[in-house]
């Protein structure tokens, strides 16, 4: 009887602990979903920064210092590049459609005064202050100043909110880079057994996220930025008749085109070149030199340079190309701007679950084999392309952390 009472008490205590755990887990899921875009952006930055941090950590003794250095070198510039890309894309699309075809101005993007307008306002105010200070009030200076302050304050609210989300994303990256090996050690000591299905599933998800985030998406962002800068510079020497319409927007579209298999960014610059050629022939044939220059620069700088220099270091392939393209397309449509990061994440979870978890459930035996490649030609993964040293560094930091942390202390932090 006593043993039965003890078992009942232990069962009740265990049930209570499970209930508490489920409540805490539900709260974590709720908070994460409310800020899902911020957390997914942080996850993207983590996978972008991790290979670089693996190299830095072997040269900087303090793990906290190495993480901070990796954030300054990689994560923060990439974060501002993503924000600049989104801003330029929104402005370019609105300008291309025309002000009469768009909705109300977007705070923080359309309502933010241009730097040139602020400079002109400051110069005219200073000139009138020196010549006739009393005339400022009669010329409506107060109303102009209040209007400028109102516009800037409305825009700053959006900018501050965006900055707060970017700061949270950086915090997520910082602690993932610094403590990822501790999270892995906790998982292996509690719920993950060596050679188990869940271990093979999580390792496959980690490998695929490295490929997609560090490979495809980073390659698209850098290619788009290169295209935007290149086409904007080309427009400085372009004749009026054949100027590139919205050069920054079309440059960013080259990054999107880099995700298209076989064709690549030719899907963007070739039709644009045909349009410029038609305009030159119909308006002023003497401007054909710019069309030729545009084609040469597009082939050499925007098309060939990323493929030959950037892609070999950041691109790998173990997922089906069609499925990845579907995730890139449906993600933003379903979730918004962060869908470009969340869509591939959901795809990877589903695909690797089908490869590892489902066969294990059906057969009753754990599966730990390598996943089949989504293409006929075999390619190495991103971290393997970073070199054997980089791969060893990543594995070391993910599984056990730095040597002076083996006792569980935080002395190296």
Secondary structure, 3 states (H helix, E strand, C coil): CHHHHHHHHHHHHHHHHHHHHHHHHHHHHHHHHHCHHHHHHHHHHHHHHHHHHHHHCCCCCCHHHHHHHHHHHHHHHHHHHHHHHHHHHHHHHHHHHCHHHCCCCCCCCCCCCCHHHHHHHHHHHHHHHHHCCCHHHHCCHHHHHHHHHHHHHHHHHHHHHHHHHHHHHHHHHHHHHHHHHHHHHHHHHHCCCCCCHHHHHHHHHHHHHHHHHHHHHHHHHHHHHHHHHHHHHHHCCCCHHHCCCCHHHHHHHHHHHCCCCCCCCHHHHHHHHHHHHHHHHHHCHHHHHHHHHHHHHHHHHHHHHHHHHHHHHHCCCCCCHHHHHHHHHHHHHHHCCCHHHHHHHHHHHHHHHHHHHHHHHHHCCCCCCCCCCCCCCCCCCHHHHCCHHHHHHHHHHHHCCCHHHCCCCCCCC
